Amino acid sequence: MDNRFNEVFPSFDPTNSKFQPGNRIIDSFSNCFSFYLFSKSNDHSFKSHIQQLDALAIESSNSPTNALMATDTSIKNNVATYIVYIHIHNKPVVKTLYHTVNVTTSEVKFFAIRCSINQAALSHEISKIIVVTDFIHVTKKIFDSFLHTLQKQAALILRDLREFFNHHPKNIIEFWECPSKSNWHLYKAVNIDTKSFNLAPFLPNKNSWNFSKKSESDNIINKWKMTFQASDLKGRNFLDLVDSDNNILEPIYCKGNTWLQFFGHLNTLYARAIRAITNYAPIGEYHLRFFPKEEFSCLCGLYPIEMRQHILYKCRRFNEYWNSWRDSIAHFIQFLERNPRVFAFSFLST
């Protein structure tokens, strides 16, 4: 480990009774907490989810026993800012701001959720806490008994929740997912406030363990990207594709990979895409390079060599979904879907 880790090590609390089977909050209060997500690939699911949030906001504004909390985070120049808005019936909105340096988004959001739950749980009038966040997978770590670097924070949250649930058998907490792009009115307000802060980094400071690991990973992947783009390791025939913003797709090291996430679980589609991207496909250009005695002209009769470029943009055989912007990942996939025989071996074609 290099000196950027500043002798900071991950903290775990495996012996804490709150994480032992039988004593966990999921064993004692499994019906007191719930998560509400939506399908990101389904527009109807998204719209229905926003309508439910609207109904929830109306219900909370009319009920003095509900506390609705909208939360958001912004990181600029390694300064993390997190704001929580707490909405309670007939009371001014409580706005709480937290900021720290050189931590990951997960860490600062976890800390802010801990503080907001603590504030709401202290009020004996509140029986229902509603947390609205765009980082809902982090909140699930609260109830995760396996070792992770947020475990000490989780133990403190569980302590507050246990007291909250013990105070009355009907006390509950709900976690609702709300992505930034939704523009939902309560979340939009806290999102604008969060982004408006421009705090200067304060020195000296240390890096958290997670932040140091992320920095190391980012440095490694950036070096690899430079090597990949600038050297022959990439391959001279590599097909560069762009995203919806016309930016070249770059390799990533988490959540699948750059291309796989666009193809889902369709193995045959992914196989044909990889053949096209690397130009190792059963086409004339490949035959000419490795098997020059085999036929390499295009079957359309208009081109002496069946090349990838010709297939993607000009060949009349594969023109069921013609588009001049096939370097876009979306158009590229549509082209492959509309033409199931392209870049496929004969025994795989349909």
Secondary structure, 3 states (H helix, E strand, C coil): CCHHHCCCCCCCCCCCHHHCCCCCHHHHCCCCEEEECCCCCCHHHHHHHHHHHHHHHHHHHHCCCEEEEEEEEEEECCEEEEEEEEEECCCCCEEEEEEEECCCHHHHHHHHHHHHHHHHHCCCCCCEEEEEECCHHHHHHHHCCCCCCCHHHHHHHHHHHHHHHHHCCCCEEEEEECCHHHCCHHHHHHHHHHHHCCCCCCCCCCCCHHHHHHHHHHHHHHHHHHHHHHCHHHCCCCCCCECCCCCECCCCCCCCCCCHHHHCCCHHHHHHHHHHHHCCCCCHHHHHHHCCCCCCCCCCCCCCCCCHHHHHHCCHHHCCCCCCCCCEHHHHHHHHHHCCCCCCCHHHCC
